[in-house]
Amino acid sequence: MDPMSALAIVAIVVQFVDLGGRIIAKGREKQKHNRDRVALLSEHSQTLSSLTTALYDAEIAYDSIYWVTGKPGAGKSTIMKHILQSPSLKVHLANWAGQRLFLVTLYYAWNAGETPQKLLRGLKQSLLYQVLDQYPDFIPMVCPRRWAAFWLFGITPRALEEDMHEWELEECFDNLMEISRTRIALAVFIDGLDEFDVPPHDVAALVESLATTSQNGVKICVASRPWVEFNDAYSDAPKLQMDLRTGSDMEIFVAERFQKCLALRELSAALPEESINLQQDLKQKANSVFIWLKLVVDALELAATEGSGIVELKEIIESLPTDICSLYDTIWDRTPERNRQRGAVLFKLSNQQISPSAGRLCGC
C-alpha cells in the first residue's frame, strides 16, 4: 500500500472517535475557568512538590488506583494539573512501563458541559481517541470490525462518522485494555468523578474495571469529592485528601495579601493582635477551601480600602456563608444595582461559552 493510501485510511478510521477530541477540548475549557484557583494555589503552596512526590511513591508501591479527594475548591484540579505538568511524571512512568510504550491520557468530567462529557461513554471515546491519535498502528487491533469493513466493502468516510453502537464501543475498549497488558502502558487521569451524570457506584465500578482487567497495564489517578460511594470504593487505595494538607499555604496566602493591601497593612500595624485574630478567623471559616478564602479576602480588601475597620471586617467574615455556592449567591445579592445589569450580561455570555444549557450562576 502506498503511503498516501495508508494515511487516508488511518484518518478515516480515527474519525469514529473524533467526539473524544471534542470532549477533551471541552474539558480544557473547564481548566481555563479554573485558572484563577490553579494560579492561586501554585503561587502560595509549599506542599505541591511534596504531595506530587508522595503520589509518585504510592503509584510505585501500589498497582491500583490513586484517589485525590477534598471539598469543592480545596485544590483537587490544581494538584492534578500540577502532576500532569511535572517533568518527573514521564520519568516515573517510563520506569514502570519498562519495554512497553506508554501514554498519559486525561479526562475532565464536567456536569455543566455537553451531555457526552458527563457520561461514561464519553470517557471511553475520549481514551480511545487519545491512544489511537498518538499510536495509529493500533487501529487494526483496537477497531478490527471497522478496519475490515473499510478493506472489504470500501466504507466511505461519511458512514464511518456515524456513532458506534454501544456493543462496538465496548468491544473496542476491551481490545484497548487487552493491548495495554503487553504493548502499551497507560496512565489515566480522570478529574471529576462526581461530575458524571451517572450513579457514583457505576463510575467507581468502571474505574475499578480499568485497573483490574488491564493486569498492570493501566495506572489510574482520579479526583472527586469525598462522597460515600467513592469512600467505600477506594477505602483501601492510597489517597490524598487536599483539605487536610493546605493549612500552611492558606496562612501564607492571607499574610501576603494583608501585607500587599495598604489599608489592611495599616490596620495590622495599628491593631496587630486583632489583625492576627482576624486572619485566624479567615482560615478557620474557609475550612480548607482556597477559592472561598480568595473571594472573601478580596471582599475584605475592598471594604478596608473604603474605610472599614477591624470590627466591620470581622462582621463581614461572620455574615458570609461557608458553602461556596451560597457565597457566590451572597456576593451577587450584595452587588450594587448599578452593576447588576452589566454583571448579568457578562454571566450570560460566560454561560453561553461554557455550555448553551448552563443556566446556574454557580456550577459547584
C-alpha positions as CSV (number, residue, x, y, z in Angstrom):
1,M,0.0,0.0,0.0
2,D,1.3,3.4,-0.9
3,P,1.9,5.9,2.0
4,M,-0.8,8.3,1.0
5,S,-3.4,5.5,1.0
6,A,-2.3,4.3,4.4
7,L,-2.5,7.8,5.8
8,A,-6.0,8.2,4.3
9,I,-7.2,5.0,5.9
10,V,-5.9,6.0,9.3
11,A,-7.5,9.4,9.1
12,I,-10.9,7.8,8.1
13,V,-10.9,5.1,10.8
14,V,-9.9,7.6,13.6
15,Q,-13.0,9.7,12.7
16,F,-15.3,7.5,14.6
17,V,-13.8,8.6,17.9
18,D,-13.5,12.2,16.9
19,L,-16.0,13.0,19.6
20,G,-13.3,12.2,22.1
21,G,-11.2,15.0,20.8
22,R,-14.1,17.4,21.2
23,I,-14.7,16.2,24.7
24,I,-11.0,16.8,25.6
25,A,-11.4,20.3,24.2
26,K,-14.4,20.9,26.4
27,G,-12.5,19.6,29.4
28,R,-9.7,22.0,28.8
29,E,-12.3,24.8,28.8
30,K,-13.0,23.7,32.4
31,Q,-9.4,24.0,33.2
32,K,-9.3,27.6,31.8
33,H,-12.2,28.5,34.0
34,N,-10.2,27.1,36.9
35,R,-7.1,29.1,36.0
36,D,-7.5,31.6,38.9
37,R,-7.6,28.8,41.5
38,V,-4.7,27.0,39.8
39,A,-2.5,30.1,39.9
40,L,-3.7,30.9,43.4
41,L,-2.6,27.6,45.0
42,S,0.5,27.2,42.9
43,E,1.9,30.6,43.9
44,H,1.4,30.2,47.6
45,S,1.9,26.4,48.1
46,Q,4.8,24.9,49.9
47,T,3.2,21.4,49.6
48,L,2.6,20.8,45.9
49,S,6.0,19.3,45.3
50,S,5.9,17.1,48.4
51,L,2.3,16.0,47.5
52,T,3.4,15.1,44.0
53,T,6.3,13.0,45.3
54,A,4.0,11.2,47.7
55,L,1.7,10.3,44.9
56,Y,4.6,9.0,42.7
57,D,5.8,6.9,45.6
58,A,2.3,5.5,46.2
59,E,1.9,4.7,42.5
60,I,5.2,2.8,42.5
61,A,4.1,0.8,45.6
62,Y,0.6,0.1,44.5
63,D,-0.7,-1.3,41.2
64,S,-4.0,0.2,41.9
65,I,-6.0,3.5,41.9
66,Y,-4.8,6.7,43.5
67,W,-7.5,8.9,44.8
68,V,-7.3,12.7,45.1
69,T,-10.2,14.0,47.2
70,G,-11.4,17.0,49.1
71,K,-14.1,19.6,49.4
72,P,-15.2,21.8,46.4
73,G,-12.5,24.4,45.9
74,A,-9.9,22.6,48.0
75,G,-7.4,22.2,45.1
76,K,-8.1,18.8,43.5
77,S,-7.9,20.1,39.9
78,T,-4.9,22.1,40.9
79,I,-2.9,19.1,42.1
80,M,-4.0,17.1,39.1
81,K,-2.8,19.8,36.7
82,H,0.5,20.2,38.6
83,I,1.2,16.4,38.4
84,L,0.4,16.4,34.7
85,Q,2.8,19.3,34.0
86,S,5.6,17.9,36.2
87,P,8.8,16.8,34.3
88,S,9.1,13.9,36.7
89,L,5.9,12.3,35.5
90,K,7.3,10.7,32.4
91,V,10.4,9.6,34.2
92,H,8.3,7.6,36.8
93,L,6.0,6.2,34.1
94,A,9.0,5.1,31.9
95,N,10.4,3.2,34.8
96,W,7.0,1.5,35.4
97,A,6.3,0.8,31.7
98,G,9.7,-0.9,31.1
99,Q,9.9,-2.0,27.4
100,R,6.3,-1.0,26.6
101,L,5.2,2.2,25.0
102,F,3.5,4.5,27.5
103,L,1.0,7.3,27.2
104,V,-0.6,9.8,29.6
105,T,-4.3,10.1,29.0
106,L,-6.7,12.6,30.7
107,Y,-10.4,13.1,31.0
108,Y,-12.3,16.0,32.6
109,A,-15.8,15.1,33.5
110,W,-18.0,18.3,33.8
111,N,-21.6,18.3,34.8
112,A,-22.1,21.7,33.2
113,G,-20.7,20.6,29.9
114,E,-22.2,18.8,26.9
115,T,-24.0,15.5,27.5
116,P,-21.3,13.1,26.3
117,Q,-18.8,14.8,28.7
118,K,-20.7,13.6,31.7
119,L,-21.4,10.1,30.5
120,L,-19.2,7.0,30.8
121,R,-19.5,6.6,27.0
122,G,-17.7,9.9,26.6
123,L,-14.9,8.7,28.9
124,K,-14.3,5.6,26.8
125,Q,-14.5,7.5,23.5
126,S,-12.0,10.1,24.8
127,L,-9.5,7.5,25.9
128,L,-9.8,5.6,22.6
129,Y,-9.3,8.8,20.7
130,Q,-6.2,9.8,22.7
131,V,-4.5,6.4,22.2
132,L,-5.3,5.9,18.5
133,D,-4.4,9.5,17.7
134,Q,-1.0,9.0,19.2
135,Y,-0.5,5.4,18.0
136,P,-2.5,4.8,14.8
137,D,-0.7,1.5,14.3
138,F,-3.0,0.1,17.0
139,I,-6.2,0.9,15.0
140,P,-6.5,-2.6,13.3
141,M,-6.2,-4.3,16.7
142,V,-8.5,-1.9,18.6
143,C,-11.1,-1.4,15.9
144,P,-10.9,-4.6,13.8
145,R,-14.5,-4.5,12.5
146,R,-14.3,-1.0,11.0
147,W,-10.8,-1.7,9.7
148,A,-12.1,-4.9,8.0
149,A,-15.2,-3.1,6.7
150,F,-13.1,-0.5,5.0
151,W,-10.9,-3.0,3.3
152,L,-13.7,-5.4,2.2
153,F,-16.5,-3.0,1.4
154,G,-14.9,0.3,0.9
155,I,-17.0,2.1,3.5
156,T,-17.0,5.8,2.9
157,P,-15.8,8.5,5.4
158,R,-19.5,9.6,5.8
159,A,-20.5,6.2,7.0
160,L,-17.6,6.0,9.4
161,E,-18.6,9.2,11.0
162,E,-21.8,7.6,12.4
163,D,-21.8,6.9,16.2
164,M,-20.7,3.5,17.2
165,H,-23.3,1.2,18.8
166,E,-22.7,0.5,22.5
167,W,-21.6,-3.1,21.9
168,E,-19.0,-2.0,19.3
169,L,-17.6,0.7,21.6
170,E,-17.3,-1.9,24.4
171,E,-15.5,-4.3,22.1
172,C,-13.0,-1.6,21.0
173,F,-12.5,-0.6,24.6
174,D,-11.9,-4.2,25.7
175,N,-9.4,-4.5,22.9
176,L,-7.6,-1.5,24.2
177,M,-7.4,-3.0,27.6
178,E,-6.0,-6.2,26.2
179,I,-3.3,-4.3,24.3
180,S,-2.4,-2.4,27.5
181,R,-1.2,-5.6,29.1
182,T,1.7,-6.2,26.7
183,R,2.1,-3.4,24.2
184,I,1.3,0.0,25.7
185,A,1.2,1.2,29.3
186,L,-1.5,3.8,30.1
187,A,-1.6,6.4,32.8
188,V,-5.2,7.5,33.1
189,F,-6.0,10.8,34.9
190,I,-9.8,11.4,35.5
191,D,-10.7,14.7,37.1
192,G,-14.3,15.0,38.4
193,L,-15.7,11.5,39.2
194,D,-18.5,13.4,40.9
195,E,-19.3,15.3,37.8
196,F,-20.7,12.4,35.8
197,D,-24.4,12.3,35.2
198,V,-24.3,8.6,36.2
199,P,-24.7,6.9,39.6
200,P,-21.4,7.2,41.5
201,H,-21.4,3.4,42.0
202,D,-21.3,2.9,38.3
203,V,-18.5,5.4,37.8
204,A,-16.4,3.7,40.5
205,A,-17.1,0.3,39.0
206,L,-15.8,1.4,35.6
207,V,-12.6,2.8,37.1
208,E,-12.1,-0.4,39.1
209,S,-12.6,-2.5,35.9
210,L,-9.9,-0.4,34.2
211,A,-7.5,-1.2,37.0
212,T,-8.2,-5.0,37.2
213,T,-8.8,-6.1,33.6
214,S,-5.6,-4.5,32.3
215,Q,-3.4,-6.6,34.6
216,N,-0.9,-3.8,35.5
217,G,-1.3,-2.2,32.1
218,V,-3.0,0.9,33.4
219,K,-2.3,3.2,36.3
220,I,-5.2,5.5,37.3
221,C,-5.4,8.7,39.2
222,V,-8.9,10.0,39.9
223,A,-10.2,13.1,41.6
224,S,-13.6,13.7,43.3
225,R,-15.4,15.0,46.3
226,P,-15.4,12.6,49.3
227,W,-18.8,11.1,48.6
228,V,-19.8,7.9,50.4
229,E,-19.7,5.8,47.3
230,F,-16.2,6.8,46.5
231,N,-15.1,6.4,50.1
232,D,-16.4,2.9,50.0
233,A,-14.9,2.1,46.6
234,Y,-11.4,3.5,47.4
235,S,-11.2,2.7,51.2
236,D,-8.1,0.5,50.6
237,A,-6.5,2.6,47.9
238,P,-3.8,5.2,48.6
239,K,-5.3,8.7,48.6
240,L,-4.5,12.4,49.1
241,Q,-7.1,14.5,50.9
242,M,-6.4,18.0,49.8
243,D,-8.3,19.9,52.5
244,L,-6.1,18.3,55.2
245,R,-2.9,19.4,53.6
246,T,-3.3,23.1,52.7
247,G,-3.4,24.8,56.1
248,S,0.1,26.3,56.0
249,D,-0.5,27.5,52.4
250,M,-3.6,29.4,53.4
251,E,-1.8,31.1,56.2
252,I,0.9,32.2,53.8
253,F,-1.7,33.5,51.3
254,V,-3.6,35.5,53.9
255,A,-0.4,37.0,55.4
256,E,0.8,38.1,51.9
257,R,-2.5,39.6,51.0
258,F,-2.6,41.6,54.2
259,Q,0.9,42.9,53.5
260,K,0.2,43.9,49.9
261,C,-3.0,45.8,50.6
262,L,-2.2,49.3,52.1
263,A,-5.4,49.6,54.1
264,L,-5.0,46.1,55.6
265,R,-1.4,46.7,56.3
266,E,-2.2,49.9,58.2
267,L,-4.9,48.2,60.2
268,S,-2.4,45.4,61.1
269,A,0.2,47.9,62.3
270,A,-2.3,49.8,64.4
271,L,-4.1,46.7,65.9
272,P,-1.6,43.7,65.5
273,E,-3.3,41.3,67.8
274,E,-6.8,42.0,66.4
275,S,-5.4,41.5,62.8
276,I,-3.8,38.2,63.7
277,N,-7.2,37.0,65.2
278,L,-8.9,38.2,62.0
279,Q,-6.6,36.2,59.9
280,Q,-7.2,33.1,62.1
281,D,-10.9,33.6,61.7
282,L,-10.5,33.7,58.0
283,K,-8.5,30.4,57.9
284,Q,-10.9,28.7,60.3
285,K,-14.1,29.7,58.4
286,A,-12.5,28.9,55.0
287,N,-12.3,25.3,56.2
288,S,-9.5,24.4,53.7
289,V,-11.4,25.8,50.7
290,F,-9.0,28.0,48.9
291,I,-11.4,29.6,46.5
292,W,-13.7,30.7,49.4
293,L,-10.6,32.2,51.1
294,K,-9.6,34.1,48.0
295,L,-13.1,35.6,47.4
296,V,-13.5,36.7,51.0
297,V,-10.0,38.3,51.2
298,D,-10.9,40.2,48.0
299,A,-14.1,41.5,49.8
300,L,-12.1,42.5,52.9
301,E,-9.5,44.4,50.8
302,L,-12.3,46.4,49.2
303,A,-14.0,47.1,52.5
304,A,-10.8,48.1,54.2
305,T,-9.9,50.4,51.3
306,E,-13.3,52.1,51.6
307,G,-12.6,52.8,55.3
308,S,-14.0,49.7,57.2
309,G,-12.2,48.9,60.5
310,I,-11.3,45.6,62.1
311,V,-14.8,45.3,63.7
312,E,-16.5,45.8,60.4
313,L,-14.2,43.3,58.7
314,K,-14.9,40.7,61.3
315,E,-18.7,41.3,60.8
316,I,-18.2,40.6,57.1
317,I,-16.5,37.3,57.7
318,E,-19.2,36.3,60.2
319,S,-22.0,37.2,57.8
320,L,-20.8,35.2,54.9
321,P,-21.8,31.5,54.3
322,T,-19.2,28.8,54.3
323,D,-20.7,27.0,51.3
324,I,-19.0,28.1,48.1
325,C,-22.2,28.2,46.0
326,S,-24.1,30.2,48.7
327,L,-21.1,32.5,48.9
328,Y,-21.4,33.3,45.2
329,D,-25.1,34.0,45.7
330,T,-24.5,36.3,48.6
331,I,-21.9,38.2,46.7
332,W,-24.4,38.7,43.9
333,D,-27.1,39.8,46.3
334,R,-24.8,42.4,47.7
335,T,-23.8,43.7,44.3
336,P,-25.0,47.3,43.8
337,E,-28.0,47.6,41.5
338,R,-26.0,49.9,39.1
339,N,-23.6,47.0,38.5
340,R,-26.1,44.2,38.2
341,Q,-27.2,44.7,34.6
342,R,-23.7,44.6,33.3
343,G,-22.8,41.7,35.5
344,A,-25.9,39.8,34.3
345,V,-24.8,40.3,30.7
346,L,-21.3,39.0,31.5
347,F,-22.7,35.9,33.2
348,K,-24.9,35.2,30.3
349,L,-22.0,35.5,27.9
350,S,-19.8,33.2,30.1
351,N,-22.6,30.6,30.4
352,Q,-23.1,30.5,26.7
353,Q,-19.4,29.9,26.1
354,I,-19.2,27.2,28.7
355,S,-22.4,25.4,27.6
356,P,-25.6,26.5,25.9
357,S,-27.6,24.8,28.6
358,A,-25.8,26.2,31.6
359,G,-28.2,28.3,33.5
360,R,-27.0,28.5,37.0
361,L,-24.7,31.2,38.4
362,C,-22.7,28.6,40.3
363,G,-21.6,25.3,38.8
364,C,-20.5,23.7,42.0
